[in-house]
C-alpha cells in the first residue's frame, strides 16, 4: 500500500491538493475584497507585477506568515 510520502508531488498528492485549495481560496477572497488577481492583467505589465506582489503577500498571510517581515 502506498502512503502519501510515496506518491510523487503533483496531482493526486494530498499536499498538492491542499496547495491548490489554498491558492484558489486566496484568489476568491481577493475577488470578494474587490482586489484584482495577476491574471486580470497582461503578463509582465506594471499592473500585473503590482497585483502579483499583492497576491503573494496575501498568500503568505494565508500561510500564517507576515509579509512585512520580508525584506527585498
C-alpha positions as CSV (number, residue, x, y, z in Angstrom):
1,X,0.0,0.0,0.0
2,X,1.3,3.5,-0.9
3,X,1.2,6.2,1.6
4,X,1.2,10.0,0.9
5,X,5.0,10.1,1.2
6,X,5.4,7.6,-1.6
7,X,3.3,9.5,-4.1
8,X,5.2,12.0,-6.3
9,X,4.2,15.6,-5.5
10,X,1.7,16.6,-8.2
11,X,-1.9,15.9,-8.9
12,X,-3.2,13.3,-6.6
13,X,-0.8,14.0,-3.8
14,X,-2.6,15.2,-0.7
15,X,-0.3,18.2,-0.2
16,X,-0.7,19.2,-3.8
17,X,-4.5,19.2,-3.4
18,X,-4.1,21.3,-0.3
19,X,-1.9,23.8,-2.1
20,X,-4.4,24.0,-4.9
21,X,-7.2,24.6,-2.5
22,X,-5.3,27.3,-0.7
23,X,-4.3,29.1,-3.9
24,X,-8.0,29.0,-5.1
25,X,-9.2,30.3,-1.7
26,X,-6.8,33.3,-1.8
27,X,-7.9,34.2,-5.3
28,X,-11.6,34.0,-4.4
29,X,-11.2,36.0,-1.2
30,X,-9.2,38.7,-3.1
31,X,-12.1,39.0,-5.6
32,X,-14.6,39.3,-2.8
33,X,-12.5,42.1,-1.4
34,X,-12.5,43.9,-4.7
35,X,-8.8,43.1,-5.4
36,X,-7.5,42.1,-8.8
37,X,-5.5,38.9,-9.3
38,X,-2.4,38.8,-11.5
39,X,-4.3,37.0,-14.3
40,X,-6.6,40.1,-14.6
41,X,-3.7,42.0,-16.3
42,X,-1.4,41.3,-19.3
43,X,1.5,39.2,-18.1
44,X,4.6,41.2,-17.2
45,X,2.8,44.6,-17.3
46,X,3.3,47.0,-14.4
47,X,-0.2,46.3,-13.2
48,X,0.4,42.6,-13.3
49,X,3.6,43.0,-11.2
50,X,1.7,45.0,-8.6
51,X,-1.1,42.5,-8.5
52,X,1.3,39.6,-8.4
53,X,3.2,41.1,-5.4
54,X,0.0,41.8,-3.6
55,X,-1.3,38.3,-4.3
56,X,1.9,36.8,-2.9
57,X,1.6,38.9,0.2
58,X,-2.0,37.6,0.7
59,X,-0.8,34.0,0.1
60,X,1.9,34.4,2.7
61,X,-0.7,35.7,5.1
62,X,-2.9,32.7,4.4
63,X,0.0,30.5,5.3
64,X,0.3,32.3,8.6
65,X,3.3,34.5,7.7
66,X,3.8,38.2,7.9
67,X,4.9,39.7,4.6
68,X,6.1,42.9,6.3
69,X,8.9,40.8,7.9
70,X,10.4,40.1,4.5
71,X,12.9,42.5,3.2
72,X,13.6,42.7,-0.6
